[in-house]
Amino acid sequence: MIKFYCQYWVGRKMAIDAIALIRAATFACLMTLGWTLLVNVPRRYIWQCLLLTVLGYGLRELLKQLSVNLILATFVAAGISSFVAIYLAKKYLLTPKMILVPAMLCMMPGITAYKAMISFVQLGYYGYNPQVFTQMMDFSFNAIFVTAALVFGISLPTSFWYRTKPIV
């Protein structure tokens, strides 16, 4: 296992597992490749989707390894990927959402939402249990806030560049 050590903000040493980071980015790229083929992204733009996936998902996993909150890591990764997508879209004359949306779908909290739904079904089937209710609420809020962070991160740069009226 390859680990890199970095000085983290207050002088603590944190280990970054490079193999796990590469593995996660590779599987995210496979998922993005499937989504690009499913939504008919032109073949010559698939590499841009994969580049955004490596950048976004890799940054999110890196921030998670550095003990940053999942919601904040998702927001930062989606925002930076969205800025890069707008740059690539202007350079190659395409819409940013065409290359950004398939790249960001790998960050959706599917397992967390599934666990929230299973907990909800258990509450209905077995009756009220405070532990299961707490677990359901934890998974539900986590899925909602990660999805919101992803949406706000994706839409943040477009509000800067494509605004026609001043904010104030």
Secondary structure by P-SEA (a helix, b strand, c coil): cbbbbbbcccbbbbbbbaaaaaaaaaaaaaaaaaaaaaacccccaaaaaaaaaaaaaaaaaaaaaacccaaaaaaaaaaaaaaaaaaaaaaaccccccccccccccccaaaaaaaaaaaaaaaaaccccaaaaaaaaaaaaaaaaaaaaaaaaaaaaaaacccccccc
